[in-house]
Amino acid sequence: MNIRYANGQTLEAILLSGTETTMRLAVQGRDDIVVLNHIHDVWVSDDCEAVQVCFAWAGLPAADEVREENCICSHALAARLIHSLFAGHDEAEPAPPVPRQYLVAAAHQVI
């Protein structure tokens, strides 16, 4: 979130706790917690200065509606995903088979 003061200064902050009338914030570059109070539809700092509070999600556009056809995948992809789910993340995908002529040549070189 951002806190914008009347003089134009904008500070980045993280909400630690809050109610409808009070917010406790950790502000970047400050060691102390900043407390804002909501008085008569205005957020006010500890110094009795009115501030604007801008939440990060406030400017985001509405998400598109998720439809069933957006969630359907091919049978091949579904099979691969299910295999990965049961195999675990440590198991590598099986390597393609090695041609027989390479196996025979390698066996002859073993001493």
C-alpha positions in Angstrom: 0.0 0.0 0.0 1.0 3.6 -0.4 0.5 6.5 2.0 0.3 9.9 0.3 0.7 13.0 2.5 -0.6 16.5 1.7 2.8 17.7 0.7 3.0 15.1 -2.1 5.3 12.7 -0.2 4.4 9.1 -0.9 5.6 6.2 1.3 5.3 2.5 0.7 3.9 0.6 3.6 2.8 -2.9 4.7 -0.4 -3.3 6.7 0.4 -5.1 10.0 -3.1 -4.9 11.6 -6.2 -3.0 11.1 -9.8 -2.3 12.0 -12.4 -0.1 10.5 -11.0 2.9 12.4 -7.3 2.1 12.9 -4.4 0.8 10.9 -0.9 -0.1 12.1 1.7 0.1 9.3 5.3 -0.8 8.8 6.7 2.0 6.6 9.7 1.5 4.4 12.7 3.5 5.7 11.2 4.0 9.2 12.0 2.1 12.4 8.7 2.9 14.2 5.2 1.7 13.4 2.9 4.2 11.8 -0.7 4.4 13.2 -3.4 5.9 11.1 -6.9 6.6 12.5 -10.0 6.9 10.4 -11.9 10.1 11.5 -14.9 11.4 9.6 -14.0 9.5 6.4 -10.4 10.7 6.5 -7.3 8.8 7.4 -5.2 10.8 9.9 -1.6 10.3 10.9 -0.1 10.5 14.4 0.8 14.1 13.6 -2.9 14.9 12.9 -2.2 15.2 9.2 -4.7 13.9 6.7 -3.3 11.2 4.4 -4.5 9.3 1.4 -4.3 5.5 1.6 -3.9 3.7 -1.7 -4.2 -0.1 -1.6 -2.3 -2.0 -4.2 -5.4 -3.9 -5.4 -7.6 -0.8 -5.7 -6.4 0.0 -9.1 -6.5 -3.5 -10.6 -9.1 -4.2 -13.3 -11.7 -6.8 -12.5 -10.7 -10.3 -13.3 -12.3 -12.0 -16.3 -15.0 -14.5 -15.6 -13.7 -18.1 -15.6 -15.7 -20.4 -17.8 -15.6 -24.2 -18.0 -14.1 -24.2 -21.5 -11.1 -22.3 -20.2 -10.4 -25.2 -17.9 -10.5 -28.1 -20.3 -7.2 -29.6 -21.6 -6.3 -32.4 -24.0 -6.2 -36.0 -22.8 -2.5 -36.1 -23.4 -1.8 -33.1 -21.2 -4.2 -34.4 -18.5 -2.3 -37.8 -18.5 1.1 -36.1 -18.3 -0.1 -33.9 -15.4 -1.6 -36.9 -13.5 1.6 -38.8 -14.0 3.6 -35.9 -12.6 1.3 -35.6 -9.7 1.7 -39.3 -8.7 5.4 -39.5 -9.6 6.4 -36.5 -7.5 8.6 -33.6 -8.4 12.0 -35.3 -8.0 11.4 -37.9 -10.7 12.6 -36.9 -14.1 10.6 -37.7 -17.2 11.7 -41.0 -18.7 14.5 -40.7 -21.2 13.8 -41.9 -24.7 15.0 -45.5 -25.3 18.7 -45.9 -26.4 19.1 -47.6 -29.8 20.3 -51.2 -29.6 23.5 -50.5 -31.6 24.8 -48.1 -28.9 24.1 -50.6 -26.1 26.1 -53.4 -27.9 29.0 -51.1 -28.6 29.2 -49.9 -25.0 29.1 -53.5 -23.7 32.1 -54.5 -25.8 34.2 -51.6 -24.4 33.7 -52.7 -20.7 36.8 -54.3 -19.4 
